[in-house]
Amino acid sequence: MTRKNTISQIWYTRCPVPTPVGLATQLGLLDEAFASEGITLNSIIDSKDRTIRSSHFNHHLDYSFRHGGNVPPIRARSEGNPTRLVGITWTDEFQAIITLPATGIKTTRELVGRRFGIARRPPGIVDFMAATALKGLVSALSLEELTHTDVEIVDIPLEDTVLDNRDGPQLYGLRNRQAYGPEIAALLRGDVDAIYVKGTPGISVANLFATHTVTEFGFHPDPKIRINSGSPRILTVDERLAEDRPDLVTKLIETLKRASAWAEAHSDDVRRFVAREVGASEEVVAAANGPDLHRHLGIGLEPELVDAIGHYKDFLHEWGFLAQNFDIEAWVDRRPWADLETRAVA
């Protein structure tokens, strides 16, 4: 019996953000594609086993794939976890530095000498939210030819990791706690003067507390300003899946391309599906991702996309978020795309 016949299940995970994997899951395309191979898909993030859930962040499970924010898989690769980068999606989103009106801060230049709050989680899993906030700060300041040394960075310590407290009455039946709670609390207490927020949770919390937007740059024309943990997002597979069953990786990408094509023709449905995925209203999704969201759920491995991931990888290394640096090109696996091209020509 060959190894090809031994795989009966594949683990997968996605972040609660707009992705082709999220769409393909809701449309039933992924289950359908893998069921035809006699394979069951199991959700990592929905597992009750903490060890399994941790693979969402360190990618340790054999025969698994992940689509979402790029900090955890970049960190996993830097730690030597054998994975392959097989696809990239760039869906821009709201990114902003916000403050309370009472601080009197109205422009980026008025952040000079003020306190910028960054939530810090305990050691263990890579602190991707801290990395995201730092990149947002650096990007925002660079637009005014300022650097992080022009502000006072204040840590907002958190007690729990992202794997803790995922159930119980304090969540009121929801999967996750509202994002940016500790940061907003620090603003309200007057411990910090400004924070970074992004995406649908960033829009929601900024609106809820009637904050002032110091600067918004999620749709800035310079891609290096927009690059962050969610811009772009990456599709990774573990080494065993890539080497033992490359045909399944090709099938995965082919299925995601079908979901992307469907999205382009169904703008209203996409907004509704993404709202369900992120736990927000369609109005918030439209505000956070723009009116052309349905046109920005494609997946590819174009050089500019790989360069963007390399740019952020270098930022993470510079700021101490990686165990060690690595060659981004050595991580990329273009074989599934070559297989798809061969099929198209045949």
Disulfide bonds with the S-S distance in Angstrom:
none
